[in-house]
Amino acid sequence: MAIRRLLVGLAASLLLALAPASFADSHARIVRLSDIEGDVQIDRNTGHGFEKAIMNMPITHGVRLETGSNGRAEVEFENGSAIRLSPNSSVEFADLSLRDDGQRFSDVRVNDGTVYVNYKHKGGDELRLNAGNQAVTPSKDSHFRLKMADGQAEIAVFKGELEVPTNGGLAKVKKNETFNLDLNNLDHSMLAKGITGFGDDEWDAERSEYNNQYASSFNRSHYPYQYGYSDLAYYGSFFDAPGYGTLWRPFGMSAMWDPFGAGAWAYYPSYGYTWVSSYPWGWMPYRYGRWVYVPTYGWAWQAGGWNMWNANPVVVNAPPTWNRPLPPTVTTGGGSTVIVGNPVMGRPPRPGRPAAPGMGAGNSYATSGGAVPTGSTVARPTRGAVPTAPATATSGSTPAPAATANPSRPSRAITPTQTPNAQPQTGKAQPSTAPSAPARPSMQPAPSSTPKSSAPSTAPSRPVTPHSSSMPHSSGMPSGMHSMGAPHPSAAPSRPSPKH
C-alpha cells in the first residue's frame, strides 16, 4: 500500500511538472501585420530593438509596434478582428495565448497615440485592451477608437457598445457616444453624446469596409481562420484542377511566376527564421496548406494543415530545376532580417482589379511575364487625380485600359469568389499523387458589383498626402536588414480602397 501511494504521488508530481510546459506551448499563436503605410517600426522581442516593419510579418507574444509621424499599421487577428494604429502610436502585444479549452486570449497595451479596434466576437475568445492602468474588454461585436494622451483616454464608439471601468463599476458606452476616462482620477471621467471626427477616421472606415466586403464569402466549415481571407477573395480565385482538387491562384500570374521569388526571412524567438511574403495577399497561403506546381499551368495554393502554421511554407511537386530560398543559418540570440530578391515591402498603389489568368492581358499590370516589374517606388495616389497604371504593358501584351471610374478614387470591380467545394486537408502536407500533366483548368470571371460605404457618419473627409511605403533594397537598406539573391520580377498587384 505504501508503494502504491508512493507511485500515485510520483505520478501526480510528474503531471504538475509537465503542466507548465503544456501551458507554454499554448502560447504558440501568431497574428498578422496586415497593412502598413509610411514609417512603421517593429520590435520582434529578439533583444535587438526596433527595425523597419514589413507587411505580412507575424505578430507574436511580446512584439511591439510603433508608427512615425506619417505611419499607419493594421494588425489582423485569426477571427478577422483588427487593431489599427494611427501616426505616432505605440502598442505592445503583451499576451497572445491559446487556452486549454481552445479559446484565444489577446492582451494588447496601448502605450501612446490613437488606435482603432474593429472587434468581432467569437465564442469564448477574449481581447483585453489596456489603456494605462485600466482595461477595456469588448464582449460583443464593436468598432471603436481609443486615444491616449496626458493621462487621459478618450473612447469613441462607432458601432456596438462597450463597458468601460469607472470608480462605481462599469459605464456602458453606446454607438455615437464618447467616454473620457481620467486615468489618474476615475471620478473625473465623463460620458458625452456624439463623436469628434479625427483625420484617420476615414482610413479606418475604408479598411473596415474592405475586410468586411471581401470576407462575406468566408466559409468557416472550410477555413477555421478568417485573417487573410479578404485578400484571397480580392486578389485571386479558387478553381478545380483535374487530379489536384481545389486550388487558389492570384490573378494575372503566368506559368513562369515564382511565389517565392521575393520576400524576406525574419527571425522570431522560439520559431527561428520565418518566411514573410511581400505580396499583399501573402499571409494565409504561406502560413497554412501547401504550394503545388501544376505542369503547364504553374504554381497554385492548396488550403489545409490548419492544426499548425508554417514558418517555412510547404512545397509539393516542384519542378526539378526550381530552387526555393532557404532560411539563413540561425545565430545565437537570433539574426537580422534577410531580404530575398527585389520585393515591394509596402503596399503598392491601388489600381483597378485585374482579370483572371487566361482571360487576356487587359489589366493595369499586364506584362509578357504576368507580373509587375520591380525596382520603381510609387506612392499612394492623392485624391482628386486620376490614377495611372503602375506599369506599362510590354510588347505583345494588350495595353492597359484607361481609367473610367470616379476620378477621385482608383477604380475597382468587385468579383465574388467561388467557395471551395472540397474540404481542405488537415495535418501535414502529403506528396502529390496527381498525374504528371493534368489539363489546364479554366477560370471565368464573376459578375461585378459595387460596394456601399460603411464609414462612420461622423468621419470627416480629409486630403490624403502620398506616403512612400516601399522598402529600400540593395542600397540604402535599414540597419538590421540585408539582401540575399538576385532581383525577381514578382511585385504584387495593388489593393484599392473602397469608394465613399
C-alpha positions in Angstrom: 0.0 0.0 0.0 2.8 2.4 0.8 4.4 1.6 -2.5 1.1 2.3 -4.3 0.8 5.7 -2.5 4.4 6.5 -3.5 3.7 5.7 -7.1 0.5 7.8 -7.1 2.4 10.7 -5.6 5.2 10.4 -8.2 2.6 10.4 -11.0 0.9 13.5 -9.6 4.2 15.3 -9.3 5.1 14.3 -12.9 1.8 15.8 -14.2 2.3 19.0 -12.3 5.8 19.2 -13.7 4.5 18.7 -17.2 1.7 21.2 -16.9 3.8 24.4 -17.3 5.4 23.1 -20.5 1.9 22.3 -21.9 0.7 25.7 -21.0 3.8 27.3 -22.6 3.1 25.5 -25.8 -0.4 27.1 -25.9 1.2 30.5 -26.5 2.3 29.5 -30.0 -0.1 31.9 -31.7 0.6 34.3 -34.5 -1.4 37.2 -35.8 -0.7 39.3 -38.9 0.7 42.7 -39.6 -1.8 43.1 -42.5 -1.1 46.6 -43.7 1.5 49.3 -43.3 1.9 52.8 -44.7 4.8 55.2 -44.1 7.1 54.8 -41.1 6.3 51.7 -39.1 8.8 50.1 -36.7 8.6 46.6 -35.1 10.4 45.1 -32.1 10.3 41.3 -32.6 11.3 40.7 -29.0 14.7 39.4 -30.0 16.6 41.9 -27.9 17.8 43.9 -30.9 15.2 46.7 -30.5 13.1 48.3 -33.3 13.6 47.9 -37.0 11.6 48.7 -40.2 8.4 46.6 -40.3 7.4 44.6 -43.4 3.8 43.8 -44.4 2.7 40.3 -43.5 5.2 40.0 -40.7 3.9 37.7 -37.9 3.0 39.3 -34.6 3.8 37.0 -31.7 3.9 37.2 -27.9 5.8 40.3 -26.7 6.1 42.1 -30.1 5.9 45.9 -30.1 4.8 48.2 -32.9 5.3 51.9 -33.3 4.3 54.3 -36.1 6.0 57.5 -37.0 4.5 60.9 -38.0 3.4 59.5 -41.3 2.9 55.9 -40.4 -0.1 53.7 -40.2 -0.4 50.0 -39.4 -3.1 47.3 -39.2 -2.9 44.0 -37.2 -5.4 41.3 -38.1 -6.4 38.5 -35.7 -7.4 34.9 -36.5 -11.2 35.7 -36.4 -10.9 38.8 -38.6 -10.8 41.4 -35.7 -8.4 44.2 -36.4 -6.4 46.8 -34.5 -5.2 49.9 -36.5 -2.5 52.3 -35.4 -2.7 56.0 -36.4 0.5 58.0 -36.8 2.6 58.5 -33.6 1.2 55.5 -31.8 2.7 52.6 -29.9 1.2 49.2 -28.8 2.6 46.1 -27.2 1.1 42.6 -27.7 1.7 41.5 -24.1 0.0 38.2 -24.4 -1.2 36.0 -27.3 -2.2 32.7 -25.9 -4.4 29.7 -26.6 -6.2 28.4 -23.5 -6.8 24.7 -22.7 -10.4 25.0 -23.9 -9.2 26.2 -27.3 -10.2 29.8 -26.8 -7.8 32.6 -27.6 -6.8 35.4 -25.3 -5.2 38.6 -26.6 -3.8 41.2 -24.3 -2.8 44.5 -26.1 -1.3 47.5 -24.3 -1.8 50.9 -25.8 1.2 53.0 -24.7 0.6 56.1 -26.7 -1.4 57.6 -29.6 -4.6 56.6 -31.3 -5.8 53.1 -32.2 -9.0 51.8 -33.9 -10.5 48.5 -32.9 -12.8 46.5 -35.1 -13.7 43.6 -32.8 -15.6 40.5 -34.0 -16.8 38.4 -31.1 -16.4 34.6 -31.5 -17.1 32.0 -28.9 -15.0 32.4 -25.8 -12.2 34.4 -27.4 -11.2 37.4 -25.4 -9.5 40.7 -26.3 -8.2 42.9 -23.5 -7.2 46.4 -24.5 -5.1 48.1 -21.8 -5.2 51.9 -21.5 -2.8 52.8 -18.7 -4.0 51.0 -15.6 -7.5 50.4 -17.0 -8.6 47.6 -19.3 -11.4 47.5 -21.8 -12.7 44.1 -22.7 -15.3 44.0 -25.5 -17.9 41.3 -25.1 -19.9 42.0 -28.4 -19.1 43.0 -31.9 -17.9 46.6 -31.7 -16.0 49.2 -33.6 -14.4 52.0 -31.6 -11.5 54.4 -31.3 -9.1 54.9 -28.3 -6.9 57.9 -27.9 -4.2 58.0 -25.2 -2.7 61.4 -24.2 -1.6 63.1 -21.0 -3.2 60.6 -18.6 -6.5 60.7 -20.4 -8.2 58.0 -22.5 -10.9 59.0 -25.0 -13.1 56.2 -26.2 -15.4 56.8 -29.1 -17.8 54.0 -30.2 -18.8 53.9 -33.9 -20.7 50.6 -33.7 -21.9 48.3 -30.9 -21.3 49.2 -27.3 -18.6 48.9 -24.6 -18.3 48.6 -20.9 -15.6 50.9 -19.5 -14.3 50.7 -15.9 -15.1 53.6 -13.5 -15.0 54.0 -9.8 -18.6 52.9 -9.5 -18.1 49.8 -11.6 -18.7 49.8 -15.4 -20.0 52.6 -17.6 -21.9 51.5 -20.8 -20.8 53.4 -23.9 -23.1 53.1 -26.8 -22.9 53.9 -30.5 -22.1 57.5 -31.3 -21.0 58.2 -27.7 -17.7 59.3 -26.3 -16.3 58.4 -22.9 -13.4 60.5 -21.5 -11.6 58.4 -18.9 -9.3 60.2 -16.5 -6.7 57.5 -15.7 -5.4 59.4 -12.7 -8.8 60.0 -11.1 -11.7 57.9 -12.3 -14.2 60.2 -10.5 -13.5 62.8 -13.2 -14.5 60.6 -16.1 -17.4 61.8 -18.3 -19.8 60.3 -20.9 -20.9 62.5 -23.8 -23.2 62.2 -26.8 -21.6 62.5 -30.2 -18.1 61.8 -31.6 -15.5 64.3 -32.6 -14.1 63.4 -36.0 -10.4 62.6 -36.4 -8.3 62.8 -39.6 -7.8 59.0 -39.7 -11.4 58.0 -39.2 -11.9 57.7 -43.0 -8.8 55.5 -43.4 -10.1 53.2 -40.6 -13.6 53.0 -42.2 -12.0 52.2 -45.6 -10.0 49.3 -44.1 -13.1 48.0 -42.2 -15.2 48.1 -45.4 -12.6 46.3 -47.4 -12.2 43.5 -44.9 -16.0 43.1 -44.4 -16.8 43.2 -48.1 -14.4 40.5 -49.2 -14.8 38.3 -46.2 -18.5 38.0 -47.0 -17.8 34.7 -48.8 -15.9 33.3 -45.9 -16.9 29.7 -45.1 -16.0 28.6 -41.6 -16.6 24.9 -42.4 -13.6 25.1 -44.8 -11.5 27.7 -43.1 -11.1 27.9 -39.3 -9.2 31.2 -39.6 -10.5 34.4 -41.2 -7.4 36.5 -41.3 -6.1 37.0 -44.8 -9.2 35.6 -46.4 -10.3 39.0 -47.7 -7.1 39.3 -49.6 -7.6 35.9 -51.2 -11.1 36.8 -52.2 -9.9 40.1 -53.8 -6.6 39.1 -55.4 -7.4 35.7 -56.8 -9.9 32.9 -57.1 -10.4 29.2 -56.3 -10.8 26.6 -59.1 -10.8 22.8 -59.5 -7.7 21.4 -61.2 -8.1 17.8 -62.6 -6.1 15.5 -60.4 -5.3 18.2 -57.9 -8.6 19.2 -56.4 -9.5 22.7 -55.3 -6.6 25.3 -55.6 -6.2 29.0 -55.3 -4.2 31.2 -57.6 -3.6 35.0 -57.8 -4.9 36.8 -60.8 -2.6 37.9 -63.6 0.4 35.5 -63.0 1.9 33.4 -65.8 3.2 29.8 -65.6 6.7 31.3 -65.1 5.7 33.1 -61.9 7.5 32.1 -58.7 5.6 32.6 -55.4 8.9 32.6 -53.5 10.8 34.9 -55.9 10.7 37.9 -53.5 10.1 38.4 -49.7 12.2 38.2 -46.6 13.3 35.9 -43.8 12.5 37.4 -40.3 13.8 35.8 -37.1 11.4 35.1 -34.1 12.4 33.7 -30.7 11.2 30.0 -30.4 10.3 29.8 -34.0 13.5 30.7 -35.9 13.5 32.3 -39.3 10.1 32.7 -40.8 9.3 33.4 -44.4 7.5 36.8 -45.0 5.9 37.2 -48.4 5.8 40.7 -49.9 2.5 40.1 -51.8 -0.5 41.9 -50.2 -2.3 38.6 -50.2 0.7 36.8 -48.9 -0.4 35.6 -45.4 -2.6 32.5 -45.4 -1.0 30.8 -48.4 2.4 30.9 -46.7 1.3 30.1 -43.1 -1.1 27.1 -43.9 -1.6 24.5 -46.6 0.9 23.9 -49.3 2.0 25.3 -52.7 1.6 22.9 -55.6 3.2 23.1 -59.0 0.7 22.1 -61.8 2.6 21.3 -65.0 1.8 23.6 -68.0 -0.1 25.9 -65.6 2.2 27.0 -62.8 2.0 27.4 -59.0 -1.2 27.3 -57.0 -2.1 27.1 -53.3 -4.0 24.3 -51.7 -5.7 25.0 -48.4 -5.3 22.8 -45.3 -3.0 22.0 -42.5 -4.9 24.1 -40.0 -3.6 22.4 -36.9 -0.2 24.2 -37.2 1.3 27.2 -39.0 4.3 27.0 -41.2 7.4 29.1 -40.6 8.9 27.6 -43.8 6.0 27.1 -46.3 5.3 23.6 -47.6 6.0 23.0 -51.3 4.9 19.9 -53.4 5.7 18.8 -56.9 8.3 21.5 -57.6 10.0 21.5 -61.0 13.4 19.8 -60.9 15.2 23.0 -61.9 13.4 25.2 -59.3 15.4 26.5 -56.3 13.5 27.9 -53.4 15.1 30.3 -50.9 16.4 28.6 -47.8 16.3 30.2 -44.3 19.6 31.6 -43.1 21.7 29.9 -40.5 20.3 30.6 -37.1 22.7 32.5 -34.9 22.8 32.7 -31.1 20.1 35.1 -30.0 18.6 35.5 -33.4 19.7 37.3 -36.6 19.0 40.1 -39.0 16.0 40.2 -41.4 17.2 38.8 -44.7 15.7 40.3 -47.9 15.2 37.9 -50.8 15.0 39.1 -54.4 13.7 42.6 -55.0 10.4 42.8 -53.2 7.9 45.6 -52.7 7.7 45.5 -48.9 5.0 48.1 -48.5 1.5 48.1 -50.2 1.8 49.3 -53.8 -0.6 51.8 -55.4 -4.2 50.8 -55.8 -5.4 50.4 -59.4 -8.4 48.5 -60.7 -8.7 44.8 -60.2 -7.1 42.7 -62.9 -8.7 39.9 -64.9 -8.2 36.3 -64.1 -5.4 34.3 -65.7 -6.1 33.2 -69.2 -8.7 36.0 -69.7 -6.4 38.3 -71.6 -3.9 40.9 -70.5 -6.4 43.7 -70.2 -5.3 44.6 -66.7 -3.3 47.5 -65.4 -0.2 45.5 -64.6 -0.1 43.0 -67.5 3.3 42.2 -69.0 4.7 39.4 -71.0 5.6 37.7 -67.7 2.4 38.4 -66.0 3.9 40.4 -63.1 4.7 44.0 -62.2 8.3 45.0 -62.9 10.0 45.8 -59.6 12.5 48.5 -58.9 10.2 51.5 -59.1 8.8 53.2 -56.0 5.3 54.6 -56.1 3.2 56.4 -53.5 -0.5 56.1 -52.7 -2.3 58.4 -55.2 -3.8 61.6 -54.0 -7.5 62.2 -54.1 -8.7 64.4 -57.0 -6.3 62.9 -59.5 -7.0 60.1 -62.0 -4.8 57.1 -61.0 -2.3 55.8 -63.5 -1.2 52.3 -64.1 2.0 51.3 -62.2 3.5 49.6 -65.2 3.2 49.9 -69.0 2.3 46.8 -70.9 5.3 45.4 -72.8 5.3 44.5 -76.5 3.0 41.7 -77.3 0.5 42.3 -74.5 -2.8 44.1 -74.5 -2.5 47.7 -73.5 -3.9 48.5 -70.1 -7.4 50.2 -70.3 -7.8 53.8 -69.4 -9.3 54.6 -66.0 -13.1 55.1 -66.2 -14.1 55.3 -62.5 -14.8 58.2 -60.4 -11.7 60.5 -60.8 -11.5 61.0 -57.1 -10.8 57.3 -56.5 -8.9 54.4 -58.1 -11.4 52.2 -59.9 -12.4 48.8 -58.5 -14.6 46.0 -59.8 -15.8 43.6 -57.1 -15.8 40.0 -58.0 -17.2 37.5 -55.6 -15.0 34.4 -55.4 -16.1 30.8 -55.5 -16.0 29.0 -52.2 -14.0 25.7 -52.5 -16.3 22.7 -52.9 -13.9 20.3 -51.3 -12.9 20.0 -47.7 -9.3 21.2 -47.2 -6.9 18.7 -45.9 -5.6 18.8 -42.3 -2.4 17.8 -40.7 1.0 17.7 -42.5 1.0 18.0 -46.3 1.5 14.8 -48.2 3.3 14.4 -51.5 1.1 14.9 -54.6 -0.1 11.7 -56.3 -1.6 13.6 -59.3 -0.8 12.7 -62.9 2.2 14.5 -64.4 0.3 16.6 -66.9 -3.3 17.4 -66.0 -5.5 19.5 -68.2 -5.2 23.2 -67.6 -8.1 24.5 -65.5 -10.3 27.3 -66.8 -11.2 30.3 -64.8 -14.2 32.6 -65.6 -14.7 36.0 -64.0 -17.8 36.5 -61.9 -20.2 39.5 -62.3 -19.1 42.8 -60.8 -21.0 44.7 -58.1 -20.4 48.0 -56.3 -19.9 48.1 -52.5 -21.7 50.5 -50.2 -19.8 52.7 -47.8 -19.8 51.7 -44.2 -17.8 54.7 -42.9 -19.0 56.3 -39.6 -21.3 59.2 -40.3 -19.2 61.5 -38.2 -15.9 60.8 -40.0 -14.8 64.0 -41.9 -13.2 63.9 -45.3 -9.5 64.6 -45.4 -6.9 65.1 -48.1 -4.6 62.2 -48.4 -0.9 63.0 -48.9 1.2 60.5 -50.7 3.2 58.2 -48.4 6.1 56.2 -49.7 5.8 52.7 -48.3 8.4 50.7 -50.1 11.4 49.2 -48.5 15.0 50.0 -49.7 16.7 47.1 -51.2 20.3 46.5 -52.1 21.2 50.1 -51.4 20.0 52.3 -48.5 18.7 49.3 -46.6 17.8 50.0 -43.0 20.1 48.7 -40.2 19.4 45.1 -39.3 18.5 44.0 -42.8 20.5 42.7 -45.7 19.6 41.2 -49.1 20.0 37.7 -50.5 19.5 36.5 -54.0 19.0 38.2 -57.3 16.1 40.5 -58.1 13.0 38.7 -59.3 10.0 40.2 -61.2 7.4 39.4 -58.6 5.8 42.6 -57.3 2.2 42.3 -56.4 -0.9 43.9 -57.8 -2.4 46.5 -55.5 -5.5 46.7 -53.4 -7.8 49.6 -53.8 -9.7 51.5 -51.1 -13.5 51.3 -51.2 -15.5 54.2 -52.6 -17.1 56.7 -50.3 
